[in-house]
Amino acid sequence: MKKITYWLFLLIFTISLTSLEAQEKRQTTTQEQEIEAKLQTLFGLEKEVFERRVNISAQQQAPKALKMSSNSLQRSTEIQSSHVQSGFNLQGDLSCSQEQVSNNFENGLFIEAGGQKVADDFFVSINTDTFDVNQISANILTQGGLESVNITFYEDDAGLPGTQIGASIISLVPTSQDVIGTAFGFDVHDVVLDLPSTISFAGTGTEAVRYWVQLEGNPNTAGTSVGIESTSVGVIGELSVFDNDGNATNEWLLNDGGLDSVITISGNCIQVSGCLAPENFVVSPTGENADFTWDNVPGAVDGYTLSVFEAGADPTTATAVFSANYGAGTTMATATGLFTTTPYDAYINSDCGGTISAQNTLSFSTTIEDPVCGNSYLDSGGRDNNYQDSELITTTIFPENDGDVVTLTFTFVDIEVNTTGAGTQDGCWDFLTIYNGPDTSSPVLAQTLCGEASGSGATPSVDTSNLEIGDSFTSTDMSGALTIVFTSDEVFNFGGFEAVISCDVPPVCMAPDLVLDNVTTDTAEFSWSEVANANNGYIFSVFSEGADPTTATPVYTENIPAGTLTATATGLSDTTIYDAYITADCDADGLSASDSVTFETNFPDPACGGKFYDTGGPNGDFENNEDYTTIIAPDDAGDVVTATFTFVNNTEFDVLTVDTGDGSGPQVVPEIPMGGTPISYTSFASDGSLTFQFTSSGVVENAGWEADITCDLPAACLQPLNFDVSAITDTSATFTWDEETNATNGYVLEVYSFGDSPGSGTPVYTETVASGTLTATATGLDTNSMFTAYIYSDCDTDGISETTDIEFETLITPPACDGTFSDSGGVDGNYSSSEVTTTTITPDNAGDAVTITFTYVDIETATAAGSQDGCWDFMTIYNGPDTTFPVLAQTLCGEESGDGGAPSVDTSLLSVGDAFTSTDPSGALTIVFTSDSSVEETGWLADVTCATLSVDEFSATNFTYYPNPSTGHLTINSKETIDSVEVINLLGQQLIKQKPNSQDYTLDLTTLSAGQYFLRAQIDGKTVVKSILKE
C-alpha cells in the first residue's frame, strides 16, 4: 500500500489514509491498535494527543497538491457510464473533445518534469470507432511560464495507466499559454498544445474505452514549480492518479483528495455505423430507487430498454431485478423495488426499429434506508461501508401513529473509542448522543455513546460511555420521538452502527434509569429517575456478575418506597464485579422492565496481610500524570512492614520509589515481569512503616504493580545501615557503616567482581571486622574495575543478618616515572563523552620533578568559543599534587595528530613536543581532563620523566655559562659533552630545547621576554639546573 501527501497552500497537519480496495464495513479495524503499541517508544510525548496526529505511511507520499480541505472531498452521487461530455460530437467524422471544466482554481497537483507523475483518463465513447487526437489544452500553474511539456499516453489496466502507447512526446513547446488568473501564488495559464502529429485511439463500438495521458511541465525558470489545476466537481471517469515514490517503474495510485485535472482532449471522431447506444448514462440512487438519465439517440425510433441486475450478474442469463421499455425521445427513468445499500449493474440500449444497439452500462449502490418505524437506523456508510471523518449528523425519528413511542435497539456497534484517555469526549473519539424528543433542545437520554463490540471489542475509558449490542433507548417524550446526533473526528472512520427502529404504545409502567453514584470496598450508592405511577415504589437488587436475576439469589435486595430515589447496597466484597437492577412497581399497572448497571467494588487500602496495588487495582492500569505518596504502617507497635513485589510494570517514564527508613533515602522499585523473582523491602523506620512515592508521565498507562504486605516483629539481627565507600584508589577502597548493637561477633565484609554475589561467586576480598569497629579497607583490587561490596552483621546466637551492598569502581593506575600518560581510551581507543578525569603524577624519589612531554595530541577543538577558550574538550595542568595548586596551563586542546584542527584561542593550543615540568617542592603535576557530551577524539599520549630540578651535580669548574644576566645570547661550557639543554619558565613550561652534542654551545635567547628562567642541561646522564636572567 502506498500513501499520498499533498502540496499544501496552507499548512494543515492532518492524517491521510488510502486503500486500493474498498474495506468491508464489518472488518475489524487494527490500524489504531498498531499505533498505540508503537507509542510506548516515542519520545515521551502525551499519547492521547500524539496518536491522533500519526501519519500511517507506506512507500509513497500523498500526491503533492496546492491545498487540502479539512474534510474529505465527496464525489457526486451521480454516476456516469460514458464519461465524454456533450462536446463530444458524434455526427460522422467531425471534431470532438472531452473537457474537464475548471472550478475557479479549486486546487492543483505538481507535474514538473522529474518529480511527481500525474495521469488523467479520457474515453473513446461507445459510439466511436476511432478518436484521432490532435490537441491537448490544460490549465497549468507556473511561476514564470512554461518552456515545454512532455506528453505520454497509456492504455488502461483495470482503472490505472497500463502499457505506454508509443514514445513520449518530449519538450513540446506550447502553441499558446495565456494567463487567465492567479491562484496560490502561481499564474494560471490556458496552455494549448498542438500535437506534432495526430494520434489515433481505437474504440470498440460496444463499450467505452479508457485511455490515459500524462503531462510533465518544464518551467522557463529553473527550480520553480509547475502544477495542473484540479477540481472535485464534475469528475470524469477516475480521479487523477499519481506516482511519486521516485522509482523509475510506474506504480500508479488513485489520489484520496477527490481531485481530477482540468484538461481537454480534442480531435476528430469516426462514428460507428448502425444503431447507436445512449450516451452520458447517469444514475442518482436513493434508498430503494434509482433515477437514470441519458442522451437521446435520434435513430432510436422504438425507444430504449433499461434493465437493472444484481452486481456481477450475467445480463444474458440472469433475471433482472428491474426492467422496462421507454418510448422514443424519453431520456429519464426510475428503477423501483431495489434494496437499500446494495450494489447493482444497470444496462441501457437503443431500439432503432428492430436493430438493437450495444448496451451502455454502469454500476452503482443504493443508499441507506430511511430511519422510520420498522426499518433500521444506520450510519452514513450503511451496512457495507464506514462512516466518514468530521461528520456531525442529526437524525430525528418520529413514530407513525399518535401515542406511539420510538425505541432504538442496537444490533451492530463499531464507533471509535479511546481506551486510555478522554478522546474527543468522555472516552470516545466518535460518538452518539440521544435526545428524548423531537430536537436537540429535548433532554439528553444518553450522552456520549461509543464502543467497538462489533469490531475490535475495545471499550471507552469512561464506562458510562460504552454502547453495547442489545442496548435500547425508548422515548418518553409526548411526541414519542428520539433525536440522535452522531459526531466523528477528523481521522479514523469505523464500521459504524445499526439499530432496529420499533414503534409501539409506551408501557404503562416505565422503567427507571439507574445510575451508580459512588462505590467503596463494600458498598455502592445508586440513584434513579422517578416513575410517576410507581405507587408501590421500587425493587432494588444486586447480583453477582452475570447471574440471572429471575432465578439467582441477590447478594443485596431492598424494597424502596414511592418517592425515594436512592439506595445503598452494603455487605459487598472488595474488588468484585456485580450487576445492580431497579424495577418500578406500579401496583395494578404491574412491574416495569428493569434497568441495570454493572459495577466493581474498590480494592482495599494496603494493610498488613493485604495487597498493595497501583490505582488501577488488580485488573486495570494506572492513569497518566499521577503523583502521590502511600505510607503503609503496621497494625501493632513494634512490628515492621515488609512489601514483597511480585509484579511491577511501570516503564522508564513512570517511577515507583520506596523509602525503608534506613537513611539511604528513596530507592527505585525495579521492573518485575509476571512470574519473575519477587523483591522484598522491610522497614527500618522507628515506626515500622514503608513510604512509597509514585509519579506517572503523560505517556501510556501501564499495568502498575502488585505486592503482598506482611507485618511482623523485626529480625533479631539487623544488617548494618548507612553502608558507604570512600577513599577509592586504583587497588583499594575504604568502607564505613553504622553500628548494629546486636552484632556481638562483629561484621563480615565481602567484595565481589561486578555481577557476582554471595552464593553465586567467589569474593575477591573478605574480612571479619570486630564488634565496635565500623570501618574496613579492601586491598588488592584490580584497577579500573567495577565491584560490589556486601556487609552483614554476625549476632552470635541471633544469627546472621541480611546483607547491605554498594557498588563502586576502582581508579585507573596513575602514570609513573619513565611511563606514558594517556587518555581514558589508552593507546588504541578514544576518550569518552562527559568525562571529568583528574590524574596526579608524583615522582618516585623525593626531590625529583615530573615532566610530561606530549608525543600525540587529538583533543576536540572549536572554531568559536566552544566549551571554553576555543576548546570543546580540554586539559588543565596544575603545578602540584592537587587542583588547589597554581595553574600551570589553562584550557589546552589541539588536533595535530587528528585532522589538524586548532582552537580559536591561540593560547589554548596544545602541540606535539610541548612539555610541562613541576616546580612545586612535591615535584608533582595534577592534570584535569574535561570532555563535552558529544564527539570523542583519540586523545593524547605523553612521556613521563622524573629528574632533579634543583640540585647541581656539577662544580663550577665542570659547567659554566655567561653572561648572566644576558641580553640575547648565553654561552655554555662543559668538560663533558652536553646532550641537551632546555630553557623553562617559572610555570614549568619548556620554551627552548636544543641538542648541542658538544662541550661548547651558544644559546639564542633573543625570542624570550625579559625575566627569570631556569636553564636545565643533561650532561652524561646527569642533570644541572641553573637560574638565568634575560634583560
N, C-alpha and C positions, 0 to 999 in steps of 0.2 A: 504494500500500500504506500502511496506517495502522498505527501501533504503539500498544499499550496499556500504561498504567502502573498500578501497584497502590497503593492506600492501605494502608500497612504499619502493623500494630500494633507490630511490632519492626522497626527499620530494617535492611533487608537490601539490600546493594548487589549487584545481580545483573543479568543480561542477559535481556531478553525478546525473542524473535523470533516474529513471527506471519506467517502466509501465508493468503491467501484460498483457495488451491488446494493440494492435496497435491503436494509436489515429487516428481518421479521420482527414484528412488534412484540411478540411474546418471548423473544430471545433474551436470555439473562445478560444484563449489562455488566461487563467486567472492567471497563476502562478506568472508572474512578477507583475501584479497589486496588488496581495496579499502581495508581498514582499515590494512594495513601501508604502503600507499602514502601514506596521509594522515598517518601517524605522524611522517614526516620533518619536518613543520612544526609539531609540537605541543610547545611549552613546554620542550623538552629533557628530557622525562621518560624513564625507562628503558622501552624499548619492550616488553620481554618481560612486564613486569608490566602496563603500561598497556593493551596490546592485548587482554588478557583481560577488561578492565573497560569497554570502549567500548560504549555503547548504540547499536544500529543503529536510528535513529529515522526516522519519517516524519511524516505530518501529525498523527495523534492520539497520545496517550499511552496507556499500558495502563489498563484500567478500574480506577478507584480503589477498592481493596478494603481490608478490615480487616487482612489479613496475607497473606503468600505463603509456602508451604512451600519448603524448599531444593531439592526435586526437583519436576519437573513432575508434576502430578496426573494419574493414568491413569484413563480411563473403564473401566467394567466390560466384559469381553469379551462379555457378553450383549447382544444387540441386539434391541430391541423394535420391532415394527411399529406396533401400536396402543398409544399412549403413555398412554391413560386407565387409571388404576389400578382395582382391584377395587371401589372406592367408586362407580364409575360404573355405576349401576343401570340396566339396560336392559329392565325388565319393564313395558312400556307407558309411559304418560305419568306418570313418577314422578320423585322428586328424584334428582339425580345430581351428581357432582363429580369434579374432577381435583385430586389432592392431592400436592404435593411435600413429603415429610416432612423434619423437622429432623434434623441430625446433631450434636446437642449444641453448637450455635452454632459450627460449624466456621469460618465466615468471613462476610464481608459485603461489599456493594457500596454505595457512596454513591448516594443518589437524591434529594438535596434539590433543590427546585424552582429552576430557573435554572442548575443545574450539570450534572453528568453525567446522561445519559439511559440508562436500563436497561430492556430489554423482555424478556419471557418468553413462550414459546409454550404454547398449550393446544390441545386437539383436540376436534373433533366426531367421534365414533367411526364406524367403517364401518357400524354398525348403527343409527345415529341420524339421524333426518330433521331434527330441529331441537333445538338446545341453547339453552334460554331461561335466560340468566344473570341472577341477581338479587342475588348476594352474592359478595364477594371478601374473603378473610382472608389475612393475611401476618404473618410475624414481623419487626417493624420495630424498629430500634435507634435510640434518641434520647438526647439529653441534656436531658431535661425534658418529654418528651411531644410529641404531635402536635397542632397546631391544626386541620389539614385535610389532605386528599390530593387530588391531581389524577389523573384516570384517562383514558387514551387507548387505544382499540382499533385494531388494524391488520389488514388482510388479509395473507396470506403472499405473498412474492415470492422464490421459489427459495431458501427456507430463511432468509430475513431479513424483517423487517417491510416491508410494501409500502404500499399506499394506506390512508390513515386512514379508519376507519369512523365516520361521523357526527362530531359535535362532541365535543370533550373534556369530561369532567365536571370542573368546576373547583371547588376549595375544598369538597369533600365532607367533612363532619365525621364522624369515626369513630363508629360505633354503640357500640363499646367498645374499650378499649385497656389491658387488664390487663397488669401487669408480671409476666413469667413467669421472669425471670432476669436476669443481667448478663453482659456479655462485652466485653472490650477497653475498659473504662471507660464503657460505654454500658448503659442499661437496655434490656432486650429486651421488647417489648410484643406480645401477641397482639392484633393490630388487626383488628377486624371492620368491614367497610364494606358497609352495605346500600345498593344502588343506588337512585337516585330512581325509576327505572322499569326494567322488565325489558328486556334487550337480547337479541335473537334472533340465533343463529349457525347458518347452514344447513349441513346435511350433504348427502351425495350418495347414500348407500345403496350405493355401490360401492367407496369407499375412505375412509380417514380424512382429514379436512380440518383443516389447521393455521390457527390464528389467533394474534395476538399482543396482549399487554396491557402497557402501560407505567404504572407508578406513580411519582408525584412527591410528596415529603413537604414540608409546610410546618410547620416546628417552632414550638412555643409560644414558645421563646426565640430571638429574632433572633440570627443569627450562629453558631448551633450547627449541628452536622451531623446528617444523617438517613441511615440505611442500611437495607438489607433483608438479612436473613440469607440466606446462600448455602451450598450444600453440593456436594461432589463425589461423593456416594454416591446411587445410585438415580436418576441423571439422567433426566428425562423429556424426550423429543424432543431438540431442540438445546439447547446451553448458553445461558445468558443472553447477550444481545447488548448492545452499548454504543455510545454516540456521545458523545465528549467533546471534539470539536475546536472547540467554541464557535460553530460556524456554525449559522444558522437552518435550513439544509437538513439533513434526516436523512441521515446516512452511517453505517449500522449495520455493525458488525463482530462476529464471534464473539470472546469472550474466550479467552485462551490459558491460563487458570488452572484449567480444568476445572470451573467453578462454574455452578450453577443455583440460581435463587432459591427460597426456601421460601415458597410461595404456594399457596392453594387457590381454585379457581374453582367456584362452586356454583350450582345452579339446577334446572330441570326438563328432562327429555329426552323427546322424542317418538320412539318406536322406529319403524323402517321395518317394513313388512309383509313377509311371505313368509319364505323360508329365510334365517336369519341366518348371517353369516360368523364363524369363530372369532376371538375377540379375544385380546389380550395374547400375540401370536405372538412367540416369543423364540427366539434361536439361540445356542448356545455352540460355536463352531467349534474344531476341532483340526487336526492336520496334513492327514489325508486323510478326515476325517469331520466331520459337523456334527450336534449334538444339538439337537432342536427341542422346544418345549412350547407349549401353547395352552390357552385356556379351553374347557371342554366346552359344547357347544350342545345343550340338551335336545331340540330338534327334529331333530337330525342322526341320524335313526334308522338310516340306512345308512352312517354314519361320515364319513370325511374322505379327501380326496385331497391328498397332499403331492408337489410337484414342484420340482426344482432345475434351473436353466438357467445357462448361461454369462452373465456380466453383460452386460446390454444386449440379450440375445436376445429376439425376439418370441415370447411363450409360445403364441401361437395358431398359429404355423407352424414354430418351431424344435423340434428334438428335445431332450428333457430329458436331462441327464446322470444324473439320478436321479428316479424316480417310483414312488410306492407308495400303495395304499389301506389305510385303517385303520378298524377297526370302531367302532361306536357306543360312546361312553364313553372311547375312547382319547384321551389328551391329551399324548402324547410319542412321538417317533420319532427315528431316527438315519439320516441320509443317508450312504452309504458310497461309496467309489470316487472320491473327489474328488482334485484335485491340490493340492499344498501351495502356500501363498502365492498363491492365485488368487481373484479376485473372482467372486461368484455372485449370482443373484437367486433367492429361494425364494417359492413360492406355495402357499397352502392354501385349500381351500374345503370347505363342508359339503354333505353329500348328505342332503336331507330327504325321502327316499322318492321319488326321481325328480326332485325340484326341487333345483337346484344353486344354492348361494349365490354372491354375489360373492367374488372372490378377495382374501384378505388377503395382503400381500406385504412382503418385507423384503430388503435387500441385505447381504451380508457377505463377508468374505475368510477363507479358511483360513489357518492359521498355518504357520510354517516346519516343515520335515520333521525328524524325529528324526535326531540325528547318529549313524548306525550304518553299518556297512560297506556300501558301495555307494551310500550317499546322499551329501549334501553337508553340510558344516559351515558354517552361516550365522550372521551376526549377528542380533540381536533384531528387526531390521527386515525380515528376509527379503530376497527378491530385489527387492521393489518399494518399500521404504521405508528411511529412515535408521535407524541405531541411536539410542538415547536418551541424553540427558545423565545424568551421575552414575551410570553403570552399573558394577557390579562383579559379573560373571557368571563362574562356574566351571563348566566342562563337562569331563566325563571320558568318553573314547571307548574301549570295550573291543573286542577282536576277537571274532568269533562262535565261532571254533574255537580250542581249546587249541593252543598252539605258534605261532599266527599272531601277527603284529605289525601295528599300525596305522600307516599312512602318510597324512599330510595333504599335498596338493599344491594350492597356492593358484592359483585361476583368476580371481579378482577381488579387488583391494586398493584401498580408499579409506578409510584411517584417518588422522585428522588429525595432521599433523606440525607441528613448529616448525622453520622453515628456518634460523633465525639464532641461536636461543638454546637453553637447556636444556629449555624447555617444562615439562611435569609431570615428565618423567624422560627423560634421555638423548636430547633432540631430539624427543620425542613429547609431544603433548597427550593423545592417547588411544593405547592400545597393548595388544598381546597378549603374554603370557608363556606359554611352553610348557614343561611339566614331563615328564620322561622316566619316567612311571609312573602309578599309579592315583590319586594325590592330590598336593597341593602340598608335601608333605614329600619328594617324589621330587626327584632332581637336576634343575636347570634345564637344559633342552635349548636354549632360545633366550630371551634376556632382552630385554624392551622392543622389540617389533616394531611398526613403523608405516610408512606410505607411502601415496602418493596416485597410484599408477601408473594406476589406472582412473578417476581424477578429474582433478585439475589437473596431475598429473605431478610435483608437488613431492616432495622427499625430505627426510628429517630432517637436522638439523645434525650429528648423530653418525652416521657412515657405517655402523657396525655395527648400528644400529637399523633400517636400511632393509629393508622387506619388499617383495619384487617378485613379479610374476606368474611362476609356474613354480617358486618356492621350495618345497622339500619337506622334511618332517620325519618321521622314522621312529623308532618306539620301539625301544629296545634293552633295555628292562626285561623281567624274567622274565614279567610279566603281559601284555606286549605292548601295554599301554595308553598313551595320551597324555592328559594333563590340561592344559587350556587355560584361562587366566584373562584375561578382557577387562575393561579399565578405561577409562572415559571420564570426562572432567572435566565441569564444570558448564555449559559453553557450547559451541555449535557441534557438531552431530552430522552425520556424513558418511555416504556410501553404504555403508560397512562392508566386509565381506569374504565370500568364498565359497571353500571348499576341498573338493576331492574326497576322500572317505574311501575308502581301499583297504585291504584286509586280506589278508595273504598270509604264507607262511612266510618267515622272515628269510633274507637272503642268507648263504651260508656264510662269505664273506669280506666283512666290513663295511667301509664307507668311513670313513677317519679324518676328524675335524673339524679343519680347517685354520684357524689364527689368525695374523694379522700382528702381530708383536711390536714391531718397530722398523724405521724406514726412514730412509735418508740420501740424499745426492745420487746415489750409485752403488751402494748395497747395500740389501738388505731381509732382515730376520731373521724366521723363521717357527717355529711350533711346532704340534704336532697331538696328538690323542688316540691312545692306544695301541690297536692291534687285536691281540687275544690270539693269533690264529693266523697273524699276518703273519710267517711263518718266514723268508721271503726278504727281509724289510724293506719298504722303501717307495721309490716313484719320485716324485721331486720335480722339477718343471719350471716354467719361467717363459716365457711367450709375450708377444708384442706384443698390445696390447688388441684383442680381437675375433677373433684368429687361431683357426683350427680346430685344436685340439690333436691331432686324429687325423691331420692331414696336414701342418701347418706345422712349420717347424724352430724349436725353442726357442732363446731367447736365453741361457738357462741351464738345465742339467739335471744331476741328481745321483742316484745310487742310494744310499739310506741303509740301513745295516744294521739288522737287527731290534734293538729295544731303544733305538735312538737316535730321539729325537722332536723334533729341531730341525735347521734348515738355514739357511744364509745364502747368498742369491743375490748374486753380485758382477758387476762389469763392466757395470752398468746405466747408462743415460744419465739425466742430471738432467732434472727437470720432464717426465717421461714416464710414461704410464699403461701398466700391464702386467696380465696375468692369470697368477696362480700356481695350480698344480694339485698335489694329493697323491693318490697311489694306493697302496693296500696290495697287497703280493704274497704271497699265501697258498699258494704252492707248488702242490700238487696241487688245492687248492680254488680256484685261479685268482686273477685280479685283481679287486679291488673296484671299485665305482664311484668316480669321482673327486670330491673336494671342491675348490672353487676360491675364491679371493679376488682381487678386483680392487683394485689399489693404484696410487699415483702417487709417484714419487721426488721428493725435495725439490728446490727450486731452489737454485742455489749462492749462497754469500755474495757480496756486492758486491765486485768487484775490478776492476783495470784490464782493459779490454777486455770486461767483462761487463755485467750488468744489475743495477739496484738496484730491488727491489720492496718493497711492504709485506708483512706476514706472510701475506697471502692468496695471494701469488705472482701469476703472470700470469693465473690463471683464477678466483681466489677473492677474497673480501672479508677485510679485517682484522677483528679482534674488538673488542668493546666493552671499555672500561676498560684499554686498553693504555697503557704509559708506559715508553719505553725509548730508549736512545741508540745510534746507529750511527756509528762512526768509520771512514771509508774512507781508507786511506793508500796512497801509490804503492809500486810494487814496487822501484823504483830510487831511490837517494838523489839528490836534486837535482831530481827530477820533481815536478810538481804534479798534483793530481786535478781533473778537470772532470766535473761531473754535469750532463747535458743532459736535462731532464724533457720527455717527450713526451705525458704524460697525468697529470693529478692530479685526483682526485675524493675530497675529504675532508669536504665540507660545513662549515658555520660552527661546528659543535660539535667538530670534530676539527682538530688543528693540527700541521703538519709545519714545523719551522724548520731553517735551515741557518746555520752559523757558518763563514764563509770565512777567518777569522783576520785580517781587515783592520782589526780594532779597533773596528768598529761594533757588534759583538755579533750575536746570532741575529736572523735576519730570516725572516718567514713566506713559505713557498713558496706562491704563489697557485694557484687552480684553473686547469687547462688542459683544455678539452674534447677529446674524441677528434678528431684532425685539426687541433687548434689550433696556434698558433705556439709552438714549443719555447722553453724558458727554460734558460739555462746558468749554472752557478755554478762559478767557478775558485778554487782555494785560494790564499790569500796567507800562509798559516801557514808558519812556518820549516821544518816537516817536510813541507809539501806536502799535508796532509790536509784533508778536509772533515768537519765534525761535524754530524750530523743528530739532532734530538730529535723524537719523535712521541708525542702524547698523544691518546687517543680518549675520547669520552664514553661514557656508559651508554646512549646512544640510537642505534639504527640503524647497522649496519655498512655500509661503503661499499667501492667497488672499489679505493680507495687510489691507488697511483701506479706509474709505470714510468719509469726513467731509464737512459740509456746512460752508462757510466763509461769515461772515457779518461784516460790518464796521459801526460804529455809534459813537456819542459823548459819553464820559464816563459817568457812573452813577453819579448823583449829590452827593450821599452818598456812599463813598468807604469804604470797610472793612479795618480794621487795618492790616498793614503789619508787617512782622518780628515777628509774634506771637511765643513766646518761653516759655519754662518751666524750672525752676531751683529750687534749694533748696528743693528737694523732700525728705520727711520724710516718716515715716510709716503711718501718718494720714493727711499730708498736702502737698501742692505744691504751689510754687510761680510763677506767670506768668508776663511777660513783653511784650510790643508791641510798635510799632511806632505810633506817633500822627497822627490822621486824622483831618485836620484843620476844617472841616465842622461838626465835632461831637460836636455840641454845648450842647447837653444833655448828653454827656459823652459816656460810653460804657456799655455793658451788658456782663458779664462773666457767662457762664453756664458750669457745669461739669456733665457728664453723665457716667453711667456704660458702659463699653465697649460693643458695639453692639446697644446701644440706641443712639438717636439723637434728635434734636429739631423736634417736631411734631410727634415723634414715641415713646417717653419715658418721664419719669419724671426726672428732674435734681436732682442729689444728693447734689449739691451746686449751688447757684446762687447769684450774687452780681451786683448791679448797681454801676459803678465807675464814679466819677465826671469827667467832662471835664478837661483836663490838667493832670490828674493822669494817669500814664501809667504802673501801676503795681497793682497786687492784689494777695491775698493768699487764696486759698481754704483750708478749715479745715474740720475736722470731717469725713475724708475719711476712708474707710476700708483699713486695712493693706494688703500688698502683693496682690494688685488688679490692674487690668487694667481699665483705664478711658480714655474718650475723652473729651477735653475741647474745647469750642466754644467761640469766641469773635466777637461782631459786634458793629458797630457804630450806635448811635442814633443822627441823624442830624435834629431833630425837624421837621420843615415843609418839609424838603427834604427827610423825611422818614428814614427807617431802611436799613442798608447796608446788603450785602451778608455776610455770616459768614466765618471766618477763623478758622480752627480747628487744634488740635495737640493731639497726643496720648501719654500717659505716664503710668508708673506703680509705685505704692507706695512701700515703702521698707517693709521688714519684721520687726516686732517689736523686738528690741534687748532684749536679756535676762536680767532679773533683779535679784537683790539680793534674795537669797533663791529660785531661779528658776532653770531652766535647759537650758543649751546651747546645741543646736543640729544642725546637718547639714540641708540643704535645704529640704531634704526629710522627716524631722521630725522623729518621733518615728518609724513609720511603713514603710517609703519609702526610696529609695536610693537617694543620691545626683545626680546631672545632669552632663553631659559632658560639657567641655569647660566653667566651672564656674571660675570666679574671684570675690569672695564674701568677702567684708570687714565688720566686725562686731566689734563695740566698746561697751564694757560693763563698765558702770560707777556706782560707789556706790551711794546709796540713800543719805547717810549722809556725809557731809564734814569731812575729817579726817579718814574715813574708807578706806580700801583697798580691791580690788576684788581678790578673789581666785577661780580658776576653777580647779576642780578635776575630771578627766576622769573616767567614770564608764563603757563605751563601746567604743571600737576602732576598726574600719574596714575601713581603708583608703588605697587605692591601692599602693602596694609596687612593687619594681623592683629588679630582681636578678642581674642586671647590673646597669648602671648609671641611667636609666630611664629618667624622665624629669629633675630631679635634685637630686643629692646626694642619689641615691638608691630609690627614690620615683617617681611613675608616677603621683600621686596626693598628695598634701602635704599642711600642715598648718604652718604658720609663726606667732609667737606671739610677739607683740611689747609692751614694758613697758611704756605705756602712752596712751593718748586719740586719737592718730592717728599714721599713718605709718612713721612720721618723728622722732618718739621717738626711743630709743635704742631697738635693737632686744633682746628679752628675750629668744626666742628659734627659731632656724632657721631650716626649712625643716623637719617637723615631719610627719611620717606616720607609719602604722602598721596594721596588720590584726588579732590581738589577738582574737577578737570577731567574726572573719570570718573564713577563712580557715587556720589561724595561720601563714601566710606569714610575713616575716620580711625584712626590707630593707637591701641592700648590704652594706650600710654605717651604722655602729653601732650607731653613734651619732644621726642618724635620727629616731631611733626607738621611737615611742610613745606607751606607755603601759597603761593598766587599772590601776588606782591608781595614775598615775602621776598627780602632782598638780603644778600650776603656780600662783604666787601671785605678784601683783603690788607693787613696791617700789617707784613709782612715787608719788609726792605730790598730784596729782589728784586722786590717787588710782585706775585709770582706766587701763584696758587691751584692746588692739586692736588686733584682730585676722583676718588674711587674709587666705582664703582657695582658692587653685588653683587646678582645675582638667583638665586632658587632654581630647582629643577628643573621647576617647573610654573607655569602661569598667567602669560602675558606681557601686561602692560598697555601703554598707548600711550606712557608715558614722560614726558618733560618738554621744555620749551623755556625758555631763559633768555637775556636780553640781556647782552652782554659790553661793558662800558665800561672805559676806562682813563683815569685822571686823576691829577694830582699830589695826594698826600695830605699832604705835609709842608711845601710851600713856600707862603708867604703872599705873594700878589701885590699886596696892598693895604697901604698905610701905615696907621699907627694913626689918622691923621686921616680916612681913607676908610671905615674899618669899625670900629665899636666895639660892645662887648657888656658888660653889667653886670647885677646884681652877680656877681662870680666870686671866691670860691665863692657858690653860690646855694642858697637853702633851698627853692625851688619854682618861681620864675618868672625868666626871663632875658630882658632887653630887648636888642634888636639894632637898630643904626642904620647906615645906609649912605648915601653921597651918590648912589649909583645904585640902580636897582630890584633888590631881592632876588628872584631867580627861584625858588630852592628852598633849604631848609635841612634838614639831617639831623643826628641825634644817633647816634653809633656807639660801641659798647663796645670794650674793648681786644682782644676776639676778632674784631673786624671786622664784627660783626653790627649791622645797621641796626635801631634801636629806635624812632626817631621820624623822620617825613618830612613836611614841610609845604611849601606853595607860597604864600608871602606876596604876591608880585606888588606889593610896596610898598617904600618905603625904611625904614620903621619897623615892627617886629614884636615881639610878646611871646610867648616860647616857654614852654609849660607843661611843667615837669619834675617835677611832683608825683608822677607814677607811677613815677619811677625810684628805684632804691635808692641809698643814699649811696655815692659812689665817683667815680673819674676816668672821663671820657668825651671823645670828640672831637666838635667842632662843625664840620660841613662845610657851606659855603654856596656856591651858584652865583650869581654876580653878573655880568650882562652877558657871559656866556661864560667868565668867569674863576672859578677855584676858590680858596676860602680855607678853611684848616683851623686850628682853634684847640683848645687843651686847656681843658676846663672841669671844675669840681669841684662835685658835688652833695653838700650836707650833709644 
